[in-house]
Amino acid sequence: MSEPIKVAVAGASGRMGREVVKMVLEDPELRLAAAVAHSTSGMDAGSMVGKETCGVPLTTDLELALVESKPDVLVDFTTPHSVMANTELAIRHGVRPVVGTTGFTPEQIEDLDRRCREAGIGGLIAPNFSIGAILMMKFAAQAASYMPHVEIIEYHGDQKLDAPSGTSVKTAEMIAANRQELRQGNPNEKETIEGSRGGYYEGFRIHSVRLPGVFAQQEVIFGGYGQTLKIRHDSYDRAGYMPGVNLSVKKVMQTTGMVYGFEHFLD
């Protein structure tokens, strides 16, 4: 049997980070090497997620954790403000980043791809790790070839930091690749309240809803003469993302360069 993949987790005390820690501890093919968080330093990562103590204490120093634990992979669920620096740091230390945090620009992704290739390692930036969400995006991209009039509505909790969501941006990019730019709506329309028509992308609109009590949903609506098509995905629990994270940790070990989108790791 091969050695387990050593995994460090950034944002380990967050809601997604705790799920990642739990997933790693439950998979014999993975080994938790380090757990990094801004708070609860010194607490055992296993006890944090209701498991037996695993001997990996939470630490606040990511670079020190990478140097001392020498992980193969860094899973990052932190914030858009820190994720770029974390990813650059991982690549600099030869650690493969698997990133679920959004907020990267296309230029940053291109730069990270270059850095990964120079280091001879792989990486992944995934706006969404849910299999259902990936299928929703693929179906929407396919539908756009036949029904070019489209809008996206995405729903998240009121504490989400970025808008629109990374999932909706990725969906919009996939739709745009299958559709000529078409400016929708009445050419003389006027917003009497600024922003009421949503964010503009390649001729169509993205609407971001932020409310307490909402977890994560997205609806892609296509309109045609006498008909509409709605493709919707709903997430109810963060554990639903973990099969995708698990697969990504294993696939990134066989990859070179920075991959943008979990769909590229699906057969």
Secondary structure by P-SEA (a helix, b strand, c coil): ccccbbbbbcccccaaaaaaaaaaaacccccccccccccccccccccccccccccbbbbccaaaaaaaccccbbbbccccccaaaaaaaaaaaccccccccccccaaaaaaaaaaaaaacbbbbbcccccaaaaaaaaaaaaaaaccccbbbbbbbcccccccccaaaaaaaaaaaaacccccccccccccccccccccccccbbbbbbbbccccbbbbbbbbcccbbbbbbbbbcccccaaaaaaaaaaaaaaccccccccccccc
